[in-house]
Amino acid sequence: MLNVDYIIVGLGLAGLSFAEQLIKANQSLIAFENHSQTSSLVAGGVYNPVILKRYTPVWNAKSQLEVAMPFYQSLEERFRVTLDNKFSTRKVFKSIEDQNNWYLASDHPKLTDFMNPQTINEQVKGIRGDFGFGEVYQTGRIDTHLLVSLYRQHLKNNKTIRSEEFKHSHIKLDQNGVLYKDIRAKKIVFCEGYGIKSNPYFNDLPLNGTKGETITIKAPELKINFLLKSTLFVLPIKNDLYKVGATFNWTDTTPTPTESGRLELVEKLDKVIDVPYEIVDHNAGIRPTVKDRRPLVGIHPKYSQLAVLNGLGTRGVMIAPTVAKQLFEHLEYKKPLDQEIDILRCKKKDFQKRLHS
Ligand SMILES: Cc1cc2nc3c(=O)[nH]c(=O)nc-3n(C[C@H](O)[C@H](O)[C@H](O)COP(=O)(O)OP(=O)(O)OC[C@H]3O[C@@H](n4cnc5c(N)ncnc54)[C@H](O)[C@@H]3O)c2cc1C
């Protein structure tokens, strides 16, 4: 019999963020990963504290960045790689009105640290548009594919991950914790992303899932070192490669790339850049999105041995380290969860009303 403190189901951004909490606290773990979901592997990995559609601050952006930046830095040191590629983001203005909205928003106390109040009125070779750009600071890209791959390998080297499907029907609960096949643990934390739909303990949570597709292009004439944001993002990677995305599809629940997704991206991209490019890759995944745009974190109302860490939505990079820390402190030290992320909110009447509005 293998005795561990925690079983983690799912090793994407949520799972590895929770694993880090355990490692820091000298708690033991075993993770399960069946490669059924791809969200953390295909993510753009962008962190950006400003919602560029409305020029409003991202929920708790400042405090999330304060936890996330040292978190990724410590992983860079452990794995001796660069995960955090820092660059500014430039929003392409559509009109004079758009520029004016930028000036107004940059004065907002929660945005002054992040938005350059001066607009950039230059033409950049390869980018269409006559109204210039607005610049956001403290943005960048975490290479989530590299991070998740290295983390899984790290657990594999320590024999603390099993590459197999976790089968919920094998769980046995008792007063000492949980028994799963040959493993005894205090608790299980489910970090399954959209895979939560097959989890009989938590599949009643209002996670809807939004499929996203990206393409990677090679565009040697597009020499930009910032993230370009228009109707889509164009994200510099290296050697003339750019990741372009993403689509939003609320009905298709397969994590595979589609021809219609590719066409949608190409059509939009052709309105944003005017240099030749070649598509070299195409990916898809399901974002674990929630109607009220808040994570789903907490303990099962009936079985205190079971907990969930999910609903990271479109911003897993910024949110995951913070919510993993909150869940760990809740489980170990009974520190109350922020009500906005606690799954208990989903039972409340006002949430139900919003859900059906
Ligand atoms: C196209 C696209 C672009 C995105 N861009 C960004 C971005 O730029 N910035 C950003 O912050 N976020 C972005 N996101 C969102 C981000 O990817 C998610 O918020 C985040 O990755 C979710 O992490 P997760 O660990 O909760 O879920 P997942 O990454 O889905 O991980 C869940 C894991 O659980 C495993 N699993 C599920 N069920 C089982 C089971 N029964 N047994 C074993 N294993 C199981 C799955 O295989 C999977 O590996 C993007 C997403 C997509 C799809």
The ligand as an ORCA input file, in Angstrom:
! r2SCAN-3c Opt
* xyz 0 1
  C      -6.555     28.153    -27.195
  C      -6.379     28.564    -25.751
  C      -5.645     29.701    -25.442
  C      -5.482     30.085    -24.121
  N      -4.709     31.173    -23.851
  C      -4.487     31.533    -22.569
  C      -3.620     32.619    -22.275
  O      -3.023     33.237    -23.167
  N      -3.431     32.942    -20.961
  C      -4.045     32.255    -19.936
  O      -3.843     32.583    -18.769
  N      -4.873     31.220    -20.204
  C      -5.107     30.853    -21.484
  N      -5.934     29.801    -21.762
  C      -6.661     29.173    -20.629
  C      -5.771     28.224    -19.858
  O      -5.284     27.270    -20.752
  C      -6.587     27.549    -18.731
  O      -7.111     28.509    -17.849
  C      -5.733     26.580    -17.902
  O      -4.776     25.932    -18.678
  C      -6.601     25.537    -17.224
  O      -5.753     24.686    -16.485
  P      -6.336     23.420    -15.734
  O      -5.172     22.748    -15.113
  O      -7.475     23.807    -14.863
  O      -6.987     22.512    -16.892
  P      -6.289     21.580    -17.996
  O      -5.116     22.255    -18.595
  O      -7.374     21.124    -18.888
  O      -5.724     20.368    -17.148
  C      -6.556     19.360    -16.649
  C      -5.773     18.057    -16.731
  O      -6.505     17.010    -16.117
  C      -6.331     15.824    -16.879
  N      -7.455     14.928    -16.549
  C      -8.777     15.214    -16.659
  N      -9.513     14.150    -16.223
  C      -8.629     13.202    -15.813
  C      -8.772     11.881    -15.270
  N      -9.965     11.330    -15.016
  N      -7.645     11.163    -14.995
  C      -6.416     11.691    -15.216
  N      -6.230     12.947    -15.723
  C      -7.320     13.691    -16.013
  C      -6.333     16.333    -18.325
  O      -5.720     15.442    -19.209
  C      -5.548     17.651    -18.181
  O      -4.174     17.483    -18.404
  C      -6.106     29.344    -23.070
  C      -6.812     28.206    -23.369
  C      -6.963     27.793    -24.706
  C      -7.728     26.535    -25.014
*
